[in-house]
C-alpha cells in the first residue's frame, strides 16, 4: 500500500465528545503495464502508491528500487523477482550479442588481412 496503513484518532462531536475511530487507506484495484515483462499486472494499491509509481517512471522501476520489506506485499515481491530475473536474462542476451558481433568483426578483419597478403 505504499507505506500507508490504518489511521487512528477521535471522532469529535459538536459537544466536543470524543469517540475512537479509524481511517482506512484509499485502496484501489489498478492494472499497470510492466515494460520489462511486457504484460499488464493487476494490483490492489493506494492512490499514494500509484502516484509514487508515476514518480519512479513505471511499475518496473518502483519494484526494483524498493526492498521486499518496503513493499510488504506478496504480489509485489513476486513481480519484483520476475522483473529481476527478466532483466538478468536481457543483460545476458545483450552480452552474448555483443560478443558475437565482436567475433564476427574479428573474423572479417582476418579475412581482409589474408586477402591483402595473398
Backbone as JSON Lines, residues from 0, in Angstrom:
{"i":0,"aa":"X","n":[0.81,-1.21,0.0],"ca":[0.0,0.0,0.0],"c":[0.85,1.26,0.0]}
{"i":1,"aa":"X","n":[2.1,1.15,-0.36],"ca":[2.95,2.34,-0.46],"c":[3.25,2.98,0.87]}
{"i":2,"aa":"X","n":[3.32,2.2,1.95],"ca":[3.66,2.74,3.26],"c":[2.46,3.24,4.06]}
{"i":3,"aa":"X","n":[1.29,3.18,3.48],"ca":[0.09,3.65,4.18],"c":[-0.55,2.52,4.96]}
{"i":4,"aa":"X","n":[-1.16,2.86,6.1],"ca":[-1.86,1.86,6.9],"c":[-3.05,2.54,7.57]}
{"i":5,"aa":"X","n":[-3.69,1.83,8.48],"ca":[-4.83,2.41,9.2],"c":[-4.4,3.63,10.0]}
{"i":6,"aa":"X","n":[-5.25,4.65,9.99],"ca":[-5.02,5.81,10.84],"c":[-5.98,5.76,12.02]}
{"i":7,"aa":"X","n":[-5.54,6.25,13.17],"ca":[-6.38,6.2,14.37],"c":[-6.57,7.62,14.89]}
{"i":8,"aa":"X","n":[-7.69,7.82,15.56],"ca":[-7.94,9.13,16.15],"c":[-9.3,9.16,16.82]}
{"i":9,"aa":"X","n":[-9.83,10.36,16.91],"ca":[-11.12,10.56,17.55],"c":[-12.1,11.2,16.59]}
{"i":10,"aa":"X","n":[-13.36,10.77,16.7],"ca":[-14.45,11.48,16.05],"c":[-14.93,12.49,17.09]}
{"i":11,"aa":"X","n":[-14.95,13.75,16.75],"ca":[-15.3,14.79,17.71],"c":[-16.66,15.36,17.35]}
{"i":12,"aa":"X","n":[-17.61,15.27,18.28],"ca":[-18.96,15.77,18.03],"c":[-19.01,17.28,18.27]}
{"i":13,"aa":"X","n":[-20.15,17.85,18.0],"ca":[-20.34,19.28,18.2],"c":[-20.15,19.66,19.68]}
{"i":14,"aa":"X","n":[-20.53,18.74,20.57],"ca":[-20.37,19.0,22.0],"c":[-18.95,18.65,22.48]}
{"i":15,"aa":"X","n":[-18.06,18.34,21.56],"ca":[-16.66,18.05,21.83],"c":[-16.45,16.7,22.53]}
{"i":16,"aa":"X","n":[-17.45,15.8,22.43],"ca":[-17.24,14.44,22.92],"c":[-16.35,13.72,21.91]}
{"i":17,"aa":"X","n":[-15.46,12.88,22.42],"ca":[-14.53,12.18,21.55],"c":[-14.79,10.68,21.61]}
{"i":18,"aa":"X","n":[-14.91,10.07,20.44],"ca":[-15.04,8.62,20.38],"c":[-14.02,8.09,19.36]}
{"i":19,"aa":"X","n":[-13.51,6.9,19.66],"ca":[-12.46,6.33,18.82],"c":[-12.98,6.04,17.42]}
{"i":20,"aa":"X","n":[-12.08,6.21,16.42],"ca":[-12.41,5.84,15.05],"c":[-11.14,5.54,14.29]}
{"i":21,"aa":"X","n":[-11.29,4.96,13.12],"ca":[-10.13,4.65,12.27],"c":[-10.36,5.23,10.87]}
{"i":22,"aa":"X","n":[-9.25,5.52,10.2],"ca":[-9.28,5.95,8.81],"c":[-8.59,4.87,7.99]}
{"i":23,"aa":"X","n":[-9.25,4.42,6.95],"ca":[-8.68,3.39,6.09],"c":[-7.96,4.04,4.91]}
{"i":24,"aa":"X","n":[-6.87,3.4,4.44],"ca":[-6.19,3.95,3.26],"c":[-7.09,3.84,2.03]}
{"i":25,"aa":"X","n":[-6.86,4.73,1.07],"ca":[-7.65,4.76,-0.16],"c":[-7.13,3.7,-1.12]}
{"i":26,"aa":"X","n":[-7.65,2.47,-0.98],"ca":[-7.17,1.33,-1.76],"c":[-8.02,1.19,-3.03]}
{"i":27,"aa":"X","n":[-7.33,1.04,-4.16],"ca":[-7.99,0.89,-5.46],"c":[-7.45,-0.36,-6.15]}
{"i":28,"aa":"X","n":[-8.26,-0.99,-6.98],"ca":[-7.79,-2.06,-7.85],"c":[-7.3,-1.4,-9.14]}
{"i":29,"aa":"X","n":[-6.03,-1.59,-9.46],"ca":[-5.46,-0.95,-10.65],"c":[-4.69,-1.97,-11.46]}
{"i":30,"aa":"X","n":[-4.69,-1.78,-12.76],"ca":[-3.89,-2.59,-13.67],"c":[-2.8,-1.7,-14.23]}
{"i":31,"aa":"X","n":[-1.54,-2.11,-14.05],"ca":[-0.41,-1.34,-14.54],"c":[0.37,-2.19,-15.54]}
{"i":32,"aa":"X","n":[1.06,-1.53,-16.45],"ca":[1.8,-2.24,-17.5],"c":[3.27,-2.32,-17.15]}
{"i":33,"aa":"X","n":[3.82,-3.53,-17.2],"ca":[5.24,-3.76,-16.99],"c":[5.92,-3.83,-18.35]}
{"i":34,"aa":"X","n":[6.83,-2.89,-18.61],"ca":[7.52,-2.87,-19.9],"c":[8.5,-4.03,-20.02]}
{"i":35,"aa":"X","n":[9.13,-4.4,-18.93],"ca":[10.11,-5.49,-18.98],"c":[9.43,-6.83,-19.19]}
{"i":36,"aa":"X","n":[8.36,-7.08,-18.46],"ca":[7.63,-8.34,-18.61],"c":[6.7,-8.31,-19.82]}
{"i":37,"aa":"X","n":[6.41,-7.12,-20.34],"ca":[5.53,-6.92,-21.48],"c":[4.13,-7.49,-21.21]}
{"i":38,"aa":"X","n":[3.61,-7.18,-20.03],"ca":[2.27,-7.62,-19.67],"c":[1.64,-6.66,-18.67]}
{"i":39,"aa":"X","n":[0.32,-6.75,-18.58],"ca":[-0.42,-5.94,-17.63],"c":[-0.54,-6.72,-16.32]}
{"i":40,"aa":"X","n":[-0.34,-6.0,-15.2],"ca":[-0.37,-6.62,-13.87],"c":[-1.44,-5.92,-13.05]}
{"i":41,"aa":"X","n":[-2.26,-6.72,-12.38],"ca":[-3.34,-6.17,-11.56],"c":[-2.91,-6.17,-10.1]}
{"i":42,"aa":"X","n":[-3.01,-5.01,-9.46],"ca":[-2.64,-4.84,-8.06],"c":[-3.74,-4.14,-7.29]}
{"i":43,"aa":"X","n":[-3.8,-4.4,-5.99],"ca":[-4.55,-3.56,-5.07],"c":[-3.53,-2.57,-4.53]}
{"i":44,"aa":"X","n":[-3.74,-1.28,-4.74],"ca":[-2.77,-0.29,-4.29],"c":[-3.48,0.98,-3.86]}
{"i":45,"aa":"X","n":[-2.79,1.73,-3.02],"ca":[-3.33,3.02,-2.59],"c":[-3.04,4.06,-3.66]}
{"i":46,"aa":"X","n":[-3.77,5.16,-3.59],"ca":[-3.54,6.24,-4.54],"c":[-2.15,6.84,-4.32]}
{"i":47,"aa":"X","n":[-1.65,6.79,-3.09],"ca":[-0.29,7.25,-2.8],"c":[0.73,6.39,-3.54]}
{"i":48,"aa":"X","n":[0.54,5.07,-3.52],"ca":[1.46,4.16,-4.23],"c":[1.38,4.41,-5.74]}
{"i":49,"aa":"X","n":[0.2,4.69,-6.25],"ca":[0.03,4.96,-7.67],"c":[0.79,6.22,-8.08]}
{"i":50,"aa":"X","n":[0.72,7.26,-7.27],"ca":[1.49,8.49,-7.56],"c":[2.98,8.22,-7.48]}
{"i":51,"aa":"X","n":[3.41,7.39,-6.53],"ca":[4.83,7.07,-6.39],"c":[5.32,6.27,-7.59]}
{"i":52,"aa":"X","n":[4.49,5.37,-8.11],"ca":[4.85,4.6,-9.31],"c":[5.05,5.55,-10.49]}
{"i":53,"aa":"X","n":[4.17,6.54,-10.63],"ca":[4.34,7.55,-11.68],"c":[5.64,8.32,-11.5]}
{"i":54,"aa":"X","n":[5.96,8.65,-10.26],"ca":[7.18,9.4,-9.96],"c":[8.42,8.6,-10.36]}
{"i":55,"aa":"X","n":[8.42,7.28,-10.11],"ca":[9.56,6.44,-10.42],"c":[9.63,6.09,-11.91]}
{"i":56,"aa":"X","n":[8.6,6.4,-12.66],"ca":[8.63,6.14,-14.1],"c":[8.1,4.77,-14.49]}
{"i":57,"aa":"X","n":[7.29,4.16,-13.66],"ca":[6.68,2.88,-14.01],"c":[6.82,1.86,-12.9]}
{"i":58,"aa":"X","n":[6.03,0.81,-13.03],"ca":[6.0,-0.24,-12.0],"c":[7.33,-0.98,-11.92]}
{"i":59,"aa":"X","n":[8.03,-1.12,-13.06],"ca":[9.31,-1.84,-13.05],"c":[10.33,-1.13,-12.17]}
{"i":60,"aa":"X","n":[10.48,0.16,-12.35],"ca":[11.44,0.93,-11.55],"c":[11.03,0.98,-10.09]}
{"i":61,"aa":"X","n":[9.73,1.13,-9.83],"ca":[9.24,1.2,-8.45],"c":[9.56,-0.09,-7.71]}
{"i":62,"aa":"X","n":[9.28,-1.24,-8.34],"ca":[9.51,-2.52,-7.67],"c":[10.99,-2.82,-7.49]}
{"i":63,"aa":"X","n":[11.82,-2.49,-8.49],"ca":[13.24,-2.82,-8.38],"c":[13.96,-1.93,-7.37]}
{"i":64,"aa":"X","n":[13.48,-0.7,-7.15],"ca":[14.17,0.22,-6.25],"c":[13.7,0.12,-4.81]}
{"i":65,"aa":"X","n":[12.69,-0.7,-4.54],"ca":[12.21,-0.9,-3.18],"c":[12.55,-2.32,-2.73]}
{"i":66,"aa":"X","n":[12.9,-2.47,-1.45],"ca":[13.21,-3.79,-0.91],"c":[11.9,-4.56,-0.67]}
{"i":67,"aa":"X","n":[12.04,-5.87,-0.44],"ca":[10.87,-6.7,-0.16],"c":[10.16,-6.21,1.1]}
{"i":68,"aa":"X","n":[10.95,-5.76,2.09],"ca":[10.35,-5.29,3.34],"c":[9.57,-4.0,3.11]}
{"i":69,"aa":"X","n":[10.08,-3.11,2.26],"ca":[9.38,-1.86,1.98],"c":[8.1,-2.13,1.19]}
{"i":70,"aa":"X","n":[8.14,-3.1,0.29],"ca":[6.94,-3.42,-0.48],"c":[5.86,-4.02,0.41]}
{"i":71,"aa":"X","n":[6.27,-4.92,1.33],"ca":[5.35,-5.53,2.28],"c":[4.12,-6.11,1.57]}
{"i":72,"aa":"X","n":[4.38,-6.8,0.45],"ca":[3.29,-7.32,-0.36],"c":[3.77,-8.59,-1.06]}
{"i":73,"aa":"X","n":[3.0,-9.65,-0.98],"ca":[3.37,-10.89,-1.66],"c":[3.36,-10.72,-3.18]}
{"i":74,"aa":"X","n":[2.29,-10.15,-3.77],"ca":[2.33,-9.97,-5.23],"c":[3.46,-9.02,-5.66]}
{"i":75,"aa":"X","n":[3.71,-7.98,-4.87],"ca":[4.79,-7.05,-5.2],"c":[6.14,-7.73,-5.2]}
{"i":76,"aa":"X","n":[6.39,-8.56,-4.19],"ca":[7.66,-9.29,-4.11],"c":[7.78,-10.31,-5.24]}
{"i":77,"aa":"X","n":[6.68,-10.95,-5.58],"ca":[6.68,-11.93,-6.67],"c":[7.06,-11.27,-7.99]}
{"i":78,"aa":"X","n":[6.41,-10.15,-8.31],"ca":[6.71,-9.47,-9.56],"c":[8.08,-8.8,-9.54]}
{"i":79,"aa":"X","n":[8.53,-8.39,-8.37],"ca":[9.89,-7.85,-8.25],"c":[10.91,-8.9,-8.66]}
{"i":80,"aa":"X","n":[10.73,-10.14,-8.18],"ca":[11.63,-11.23,-8.54],"c":[11.55,-11.56,-10.03]}
{"i":81,"aa":"X","n":[10.33,-11.56,-10.58],"ca":[10.17,-11.83,-12.02],"c":[10.9,-10.78,-12.85]}
{"i":82,"aa":"X","n":[10.75,-9.52,-12.48],"ca":[11.4,-8.43,-13.21],"c":[12.9,-8.54,-13.09]}
{"i":83,"aa":"X","n":[13.39,-8.87,-11.9],"ca":[14.83,-9.01,-11.68],"c":[15.39,-10.12,-12.58]}
{"i":84,"aa":"X","n":[14.71,-11.27,-12.63],"ca":[15.16,-12.39,-13.46],"c":[15.12,-12.05,-14.95]}
{"i":85,"aa":"X","n":[14.07,-11.36,-15.37],"ca":[13.95,-10.98,-16.78],"c":[15.05,-9.99,-17.17]}
{"i":86,"aa":"X","n":[15.37,-9.04,-16.27],"ca":[16.46,-8.09,-16.54],"c":[17.79,-8.83,-16.69]}
{"i":87,"aa":"X","n":[18.01,-9.84,-15.84],"ca":[19.25,-10.62,-15.92],"c":[19.33,-11.36,-17.25]}
{"i":88,"aa":"X","n":[18.21,-11.94,-17.69],"ca":[18.18,-12.63,-18.99],"c":[18.49,-11.66,-20.13]}
{"i":89,"aa":"X","n":[17.9,-10.47,-20.08],"ca":[18.13,-9.48,-21.13],"c":[19.58,-9.03,-21.17]}
{"i":90,"aa":"X","n":[20.18,-8.82,-19.99],"ca":[21.59,-8.43,-19.94],"c":[22.48,-9.53,-20.51]}
{"i":91,"aa":"X","n":[22.18,-10.79,-20.18],"ca":[22.96,-11.91,-20.68],"c":[22.84,-12.02,-22.21]}
{"i":92,"aa":"X","n":[21.64,-11.86,-22.72],"ca":[21.43,-11.92,-24.17],"c":[22.16,-10.78,-24.87]}
{"i":93,"aa":"X","n":[22.15,-9.6,-24.26],"ca":[22.84,-8.45,-24.85],"c":[24.35,-8.69,-24.86]}
{"i":94,"aa":"X","n":[24.91,-9.23,-23.76],"ca":[26.34,-9.53,-23.72],"c":[26.72,-10.56,-24.78]}
{"i":95,"aa":"X","n":[25.88,-11.58,-24.96],"ca":[26.14,-12.59,-25.97],"c":[26.11,-12.0,-27.37]}
{"i":96,"aa":"X","n":[25.16,-11.09,-27.62],"ca":[25.05,-10.45,-28.93],"c":[26.28,-9.59,-29.21]}
{"i":97,"aa":"X","n":[26.74,-8.86,-28.21],"ca":[27.93,-8.02,-28.37],"c":[29.16,-8.89,-28.63]}
{"i":98,"aa":"X","n":[29.31,-9.98,-27.89],"ca":[30.45,-10.88,-28.07],"c":[30.43,-11.5,-29.46]}
{"i":99,"aa":"X","n":[29.25,-11.88,-29.93],"ca":[29.13,-12.47,-31.25],"c":[29.49,-11.45,-32.33]}
{"i":100,"aa":"X","n":[29.04,-10.22,-32.18],"ca":[29.35,-9.16,-33.14],"c":[30.85,-8.89,-33.18]}
{"i":101,"aa":"X","n":[31.47,-8.86,-32.01],"ca":[32.92,-8.64,-31.96],"c":[33.68,-9.79,-32.61]}
{"i":102,"aa":"X","n":[33.21,-11.0,-32.4],"ca":[33.85,-12.17,-33.0],"c":[33.74,-12.11,-34.53]}
{"i":103,"aa":"X","n":[32.55,-11.76,-35.03],"ca":[32.35,-11.66,-36.48],"c":[33.23,-10.56,-37.07]}
{"i":104,"aa":"X","n":[33.36,-9.44,-36.37],"ca":[34.2,-8.34,-36.84],"c":[35.66,-8.78,-36.89]}
{"i":105,"aa":"X","n":[36.1,-9.51,-35.88],"ca":[37.48,-10.01,-35.84],"c":[37.75,-10.97,-37.0]}
{"i":106,"aa":"X","n":[36.8,-11.88,-37.27],"ca":[36.95,-12.82,-38.37],"c":[37.0,-12.11,-39.72]}
{"i":107,"aa":"X","n":[36.17,-11.07,-39.9],"ca":[36.18,-10.33,-41.17],"c":[37.51,-9.58,-41.34]}
{"i":108,"aa":"X","n":[38.07,-9.06,-40.26],"ca":[39.37,-8.4,-40.34],"c":[40.46,-9.4,-40.72]}
{"i":109,"aa":"X","n":[40.39,-10.62,-40.17],"ca":[41.37,-11.66,-40.52],"c":[41.28,-12.01,-42.01]}
{"i":110,"aa":"X","n":[40.06,-12.12,-42.52],"ca":[39.86,-12.45,-43.93],"c":[40.43,-11.35,-44.82]}
{"i":111,"aa":"X","n":[40.23,-10.08,-44.39],"ca":[40.75,-8.95,-45.16],"c":[42.28,-8.97,-45.16]}
{"i":112,"aa":"X","n":[42.89,-9.27,-44.03],"ca":[44.35,-9.33,-43.95],"c":[44.9,-10.47,-44.8]}
{"i":113,"aa":"X","n":[44.22,-11.63,-44.81],"ca":[44.65,-12.75,-45.63],"c":[44.54,-12.42,-47.11]}
{"i":114,"aa":"X","n":[43.45,-11.69,-47.48],"ca":[43.28,-11.3,-48.88],"c":[44.35,-10.31,-49.32]}
{"i":115,"aa":"X","n":[44.73,-9.4,-48.43],"ca":[45.79,-8.43,-48.74],"c":[47.15,-9.13,-48.86]}
{"i":116,"aa":"X","n":[47.39,-10.11,-48.03],"ca":[48.67,-10.82,-48.04],"c":[48.81,-11.68,-49.28]}
{"i":117,"aa":"X","n":[47.72,-12.16,-49.83],"ca":[47.79,-13.04,-51.0],"c":[47.94,-12.31,-52.29]}
